[in-house]
């Protein structure tokens, strides 16, 4: 399925599978970034293993970008609660990858993981603090791809 064919699933085709979209992006020859819009984003926060809050956003986006070297992919998270950020991860060897460590997370974020499967893309990370009791665990769960757009230029 071409990226241009995914426009709110108007042609009656099944919803795109997140792991397949990322795998296809990894193997394409174009260096152009890919913006993925998900129908829903659920953000959950925990502190000291106690639930803090949950927020649901509609039409949330991420951007995939191939890095020029080192076999890395960058994901730019555009719809976070506080600020947008990006991180990198190693290109996985298998098509059905699950749990991947986030690299190059901006401070105060750390301990990041990326999980992708046939239904969702899940990001989990910690907002660090000098006092360990103030650290916050954050989970983003993106579901149902509703739009894919190949961007014209590479991102800085």
N, C-alpha and C positions, 0 to 999 in steps of 0.2 A: 504494500500500500504506500503510495507516494505521500509525502508530507502535505502537498497541496490538496490532496483528496480528503484530508481530515478537516472538515469544517462543521463542527457541531454534529458530526455523524449524520449529515443530511441524506446520504445515499443509502441508508439502511444497513450499512456494514457493521459488523460487531465492533465494540469499543477497542481501540488500540491497546496493546499489552505493554505496560511500562518497560519490562525487561527486554522485549523485542525492539521497541523504539530505541532504547539506549544501545543495544547490540548493533542494530542497523546503523545508527549514527557513528559508532566506533569504526565500522568497516567501510563507510562511504569515503570517497576520495576528496570531496569538497572540504575545505577548511572552515567554511562558514558556520557560525554558531546556530544552534537550534533552540528556539523558544517553545517550551511545552506549557500549555495551559491546562490545569486540572480543574474539574468541576468543583471539587471540595478540598479544602485543607483544614485539618483538625490539629490544633496546637494544644498540647497538654503540658503543664508545668508542675513539678514536684520539688519540694524542699525537705530534706531530711526524711525522705521516703513518705512524706505526707503530701496528699494532693493539694495544690494551690488553686488552680483554675483551668478552664478549658475554653477555647475560643474556636469557632468555626468560621472560615472565610470561604467565599465563593469566587470562582474564576481566578485562582492563584497560579502564579507563573514561576518557572525556573528557566534558566538558560544554560544549555550545555555548550562547552567550548573546548575544542582540542588544543592542548598546549603544544607549542612548536617542537618541544623536545621532551625527552625523559618518559615517553609512554604514559603521559598523564592527561586526565580529563578534568576540567574545572566545571563546577556547578555554581552558578550565581543564584542565590535565594533572594527573590525580589519582595516577597510578602511575609516578612517576619514581623513580630509584634513591636520590636524596638528599632531595629535598623536592618538594612539589607546587608548581606555578606556573601562571600564566596569561599570555596574550599576546593582542594584538589584531591584526586584519588587515583590510584594505580589502575590502569586498564586491566580488567580481570582476564584470566586465561580461559575460563569456561563461560559458556553462554548463560548458564543458570547460576549466576553468582548471588550470594545472599548478604553476607556481612563483611563490609569493607571499611577499613580505617580511613577517616578523613585526614588529609594532610593540609598543612598551611592554613589552619583556622586562625582568624584574627583574634587577638586578645580582646576581651576576657574569655573567649570561648575556648574550650578544650574537650578532650575525651570524646571526640566525634565519631559516629558510625553512620554508614549508609547501608540500607537494606533495600533491595529491589526484588520484586517477584512478579507474578502474572497479574496481580490485582492492584498493587500499590507501590509507592516509593516512600520509604520511611527514613527520616533523618533524626538522629538523637545526638545531643551534645550537652555539655555542662557550661553554665555561666559561672566562672570561677570567682572567688572572693577571698581576701586575706583570712577571713574567719570561716573555717570549714562549715560552720552551721548556717552560713548565709548563702552557700552555693545552691544554685537552682538547676535542676535537670529539666531539659526541654525536649519534647518529641513532636516532630512534624509528620503527619500522615497525609500524603497526597493520594487522591483516588479519582478515577475516571478521567482519562485524557479526553478533552473536548476540542483541543485545537493544537496544531503543530505549525510552526512558521520558521522556515529557513531564513535567517537574517542575512542581509546583504554584505555586511562587513564584519571583520573580526573585532572582538572586544579587546580593550586594553588590558 
